[in-house]
Amino acid sequence: MRTVSPTRIVKKARRGLSLAEVMISLAISAMLLTAVAAAFTASSDAIEQNDTFFRASQAARVSMTQILTEIRRANAVQVPGNNKSLSMITHDNKDRTYSYDAGTQTLKLITTDVLTDPDYKLASNCTSATFDADTITDAGGIKHVIRVAVTIIVKVDKNTIRLTGSAAPRKEQTWQ
């Protein structure tokens, strides 16, 4: 009798990926890399915006502190009618003016006692800066500034901060 041997099924060893598999894996990798790049770009834009806002608000805070300190120590203070500037004679008899320029949205320090000095930019991205003075009139009809309120608004994109403070020139105070 003749013996029948079972047929052998030989599988070919797989040697690599098919073209379709390679294309699918490349498409998935490209989508993942695009998503990572978009997230990185959005993150770096947010960091840049926050940094700009921090720098602008910090400059306004430092300017506010400087202005209020000089008001307290000033020999004389005057706020013109437009409320966009503040003139003073400092404790060491220097003539200074703080002024807000709406066109460039900057707060500036103008030293008028030395004409060759440049104007100093103290804070930028200021959408508003106002100086309001409370005055009293003495018996001789002279107005004296007894308090100055300062408001600075800083805005960078959607971030806004309002800084307010007030100071009284100590030279104008009398004790009874």
C-alpha positions, 0 to 999 in steps of 0.5 A, spaced: 500 500 500 501 506 498 502 511 504 500 518 503 504 523 506 500 529 509 501 536 505 505 541 508 503 548 508 509 552 508 508 559 510 513 564 507 517 568 512 514 576 512 520 580 509 517 587 511 512 592 510 507 593 504 507 599 501 500 600 504 502 599 511 508 604 510 503 610 507 499 609 513 504 609 518 507 615 515 500 619 515 499 617 522 506 620 524 505 626 520 499 628 524 502 627 530 508 631 529 503 636 526 499 636 532 505 637 537 508 643 532 501 646 533 501 645 541 508 648 541 507 654 537 501 656 541 505 655 548 510 659 545 505 665 543 502 664 550 509 665 553 511 671 549 504 674 550 505 673 558 512 676 558 510 682 554 504 683 559 509 682 565 514 687 563 509 692 561 505 692 568 512 691 572 514 698 568 508 701 570 508 699 577 515 701 578 513 708 575 507 709 579 512 708 585 517 713 583 511 718 581 508 717 588 515 717 592 516 724 588 510 727 590 511 726 597 517 729 597 516 734 592 517 742 594 511 744 589 506 740 585 502 742 579 497 738 575 494 742 569 487 742 567 488 736 562 490 731 567 495 728 562 501 731 566 504 732 572 509 738 574 513 738 580 519 741 583 523 735 587 526 736 594 532 737 591 529 743 586 529 739 580 524 741 575 520 734 573 514 733 569 511 726 568 507 726 561 502 721 558 502 720 550 496 717 548 499 717 541 505 712 543 501 710 549 507 711 553 508 714 560 514 719 560 519 723 564 521 730 562 526 733 566 526 740 564 531 743 568 536 741 563 534 742 556 539 737 553 536 731 557 532 726 553 525 724 555 525 718 558 520 713 557 518 710 563 512 705 561 509 703 554 502 699 553 499 704 557 492 705 554 491 711 559 494 715 565 491 720 569 493 725 574 488 728 579 489 733 584 485 735 590 487 743 592 485 748 597 485 755 596 489 759 602 487 766 605 491 769 600 488 766 594 493 761 592 491 754 590 495 748 594 495 741 592 494 737 598 493 730 594 494 727 587 491 721 585 495 717 579 491 712 575 495 708 570 492 702 565 496 697 562 493 693 556 497 688 552 492 684 547 487 681 552 490 682 559 489 689 562 491 692 569 489 698 572 494 701 577 491 706 582 495 710 588 495 717 591 500 721 595 500 728 599 506 732 598 508 733 605 511 740 604 504 742 603 501 739 610 500 743 616 499 740 623 495 744 628 
